[in-house]
Every structure is written in C-alpha cells, then in structure tokens.
Amino acid sequence: MSNKLKQILKIGLPWGIGMFILLTFIFPYFNDEDITLKKTGIAFPLWMLGGLLFGYSMQRWMPK
C-alpha cells in the first residue's frame, strides 16, 4: 500500500466514522427522529466515501 493511500485512510476514515456516528445516531436522538436500519445502511457507505474524499483533499491540498 502506498504512503499516500495510507495518509488518505489515516485522515479520512476517522473523519467519516465520526461524521457517521454524529449525524446518524447522536443528532437524530436529540431531535427525537427515528433511527432506522435503512437510514443507517444508506448513511454508512456515503460517509465512508465522504471520509475518503476528505482524506484525499487534505492530503492533496494541505501543506506537508
């Protein structure tokens, strides 16, 4: 695995997992919204993809 890919995963996946938990479970809980398996199943891959894109953008444009 290349060093760039490791950096992208190291930055992006924690961000994606954090956003997934925050926006799929915590905010709906406090807003008395339903937390369903369908919403969770849709949100997880989207936030993982978003995390990878975030990691890529941070690796690409942030100064070393």
N, C-alpha and C positions, 0 to 999 in steps of 0.2 A: 504494500500500500504506500502510495507516495506521501511525502511530507505535507503537501498542500491539501490533500484529501483528509489527512489526519487533523490538520488545523481546522478545516471546514467542519468536520464532525465534532471536534472538541468545542468549538464555539456554537455551532448551530443546533445540535441535538439538545443540550441543556436548555437553550432558549426555547426551542419548540416544545419540549416537555413541560417547561414552566408555564408557557402560554396555554398549552392544552389543559393543564390542571386548573389554572386560574380561570380561564374563560369557559371551560366545560363543566366544572364542578363548583368552584367557590362562588363566582358571581351569580350563577343561577340559583344556588342555595340561598344566598342572602336576598335575592329578588323574588323568592317564592315561585320560581319557574320549575317546570318538570325537567328532571334529568333522566333521559331515556337512553336505552341501548342504541337506538337508531342514531340519535344525535351524537353519542359518543363514538360510534363506528364511523360516522362521517367526519367528525372533527379530528380524530387521531391522525389519519393519513394526511389531511390538509395541514395540520400544524407541524407534522414531521417534514413535509415538503417546504413549508414556510421556514422552518428552522434551518433546513439545508440551504435555502436561498439566502437567508440572513447570514449564515456562516460564510457562504461564498462571497457575499457583498462585503462583509467585514474583512475577510482575507484579501480580497481584491483591492479595496479602496482605502483601508486604514494604513497609516504609515507603519513600517516594520519596527 
